[in-house]
Amino acid sequence: MQEEVENRTLTLVVSGTKFTGRLMKAAITKYLAHRKEKKLQKQRSRDTPVIPHGKQTVKQLIGQNQGVSNIEITDPSIKEFEKIARKYGVDYAVKKDRSSSPPKYLIFFKGRDADALTAAFTEYTGKKVRKAEKSERPSVLAKLSQFKELVKHAVVDRNKRKELER
């Protein structure tokens, strides 16, 4: 294996009628120019910054120079909003404001994503309202435990009657 790595070979196909030293030199020069161009192209692709999408830091969001707006959320379940924002493809950043007693979340987003964020926020609030309505209904297990307590404390007449009716 080591020997294969050390002895790398290059196959260069040149079509021509008469193979001379000049033709060989021109072929090698073209090959080296091609390799150099490939190397520069690869380096350029690494140098271009990758534009992040979805959740990112505020600094990255501001660095894209597309205008930033924000919305304030006081609800601690921010993960649900993040899931919906990913679904709508919104570029956003979440900043937690710890200065108030229940922490507030500031959601920064690009100005061009305002419509998508409005739709995502509408879905998020609808989901929260449905969840609140669902939590208002008493759970079946709570009702069952309540009825168990009632049955436990109920006085049951356990005297047997041995009277016959005629």
N, C-alpha and C positions, 0 to 999 in steps of 0.2 A: 504494500500500500504506500509506504513512504517513498519507494522508488518511483511509483507512478506520479506522485505529487512533484517530485524533483524534476522529472523528465517530461515536462509538458511540451507538446508539439503543436504546431499550427499548420492547418491545411489551407492553402490558398490556391484557388483554381483560377487560372488565367487562360483564356482562349486566344489563340493567335496562330498564325501560320509559321512564323519564324520566331523562335524563342531566343532573345538576346539578353545581354546584361542590362541594357537600358530598359527593356520591357520588364525585367525582374525588379529593377530599382523603382520604376513607375508604379508597379503593383504594390510593392511594400510601402511606398510613400502614401498611396491612396488608402491602404489599409490603416496605416498609423494616423492619418488625418481623420478617418472614420472613427477610430477608437477615441481620439482626442475629443471629437464632437460629441460622442456618446457620453464621455466622462463629464464634459461641461454641461450637457443637458441634464444629466443625473444630479449634478451639483446645484443647478438652477432650480430644479424641482424641490430639492431639500430646503433651499433658501427661502422660497416663497412661503409666507406664513399661512397656516391652515386656519380658515375662518371657522370658529366653533359654532355649533348649532345646539339648540336646546338650553339646558341649564348651564350657566357660566358665571364667572365672577363679574362684579360690577365694573371692574377695570377693563376686562375684555369687552364688555358690552359697550362701554363708552369709547373704547379704542376703535370701534368700527365706524365711528363718525356718521351715525344715521339718526341721531336725535334719540333721547331717552325720556320716557315718561314713567310714572310710578303709580301704584295702587297700594293702599294700606289694608292689611287683613289682620284682624285681632284673634281669629280662630286658631287654636294651637295645632289643628290637624292640617298642616300645610302640605303633607305628602299627597293628599287627595288632589289638591290643586296642581301639584307638579305632574301627576299622572295625566290629568286632563290637558295640561299645557303641552306635554309631549305629544299627545294625540293630535292636537291642532298644529303642531310644528312651530310653536312660538319660541323665539329666542328671549330668554328671561334670566334674571338674577334675583336671588332672594337674600335680603339683608334683615337680620333680627335686631330689633330695637329693644334693648333690655332696660331702658330707662324707666318704663312704666311697669306697674306691678304685674298685670298679665302682659307678657311680652307681645309686642306688635311685630308684624312682619311687613316689610316694605318690598313689594315686587316691582322691580325695574324691568322695562321691556322697550324694544325698539319702537320708534314712532311709526314705522311702516307696518308693524305687527298689531296696530291698534284694533283693527277689525277682527282679526283672529283672536286676540286676547279678549275682546268683548264677548265673542261667542263662547270662548272657553270659560270666562268668568260667569256667564249666564248659566252654563251647564253646571258649574261648580255650585252656584247658589241654589239652583234647582235640586241638586243632589242633597245639599245640606238641609233644605226645607223638607224634602221627603224623609230624610233620616230623623229630623226632629218630630215629624208627624208619627213616624213609626215608633219612636221612643216614648211618645205619649200613651200609646196603648200599653196596658199592663201585660206583662209576660205570662204565659201559660203556667210556667213553673211557680211564679209568685202566687198566682191564683190557687194553684194546687196546694201549696204550703199553707195558705190562708185557710182553705177548707179543711185541711188536716188538723189545724189548730182548733177549728170549730168543732170537729167531730171528737177530738180528744177531750175537750172541756164540756161537751154535752152530757147531761145526766140521763142515763138510760135506766129504765125500770127493769131490773133483772129478776124480779120475783115471778116464780112460775105459778100459774093458776091451775088448780086441778079440779076445777068445777066443770061439770057437764051441763050443757043446756038441754032441757027437754021440752 
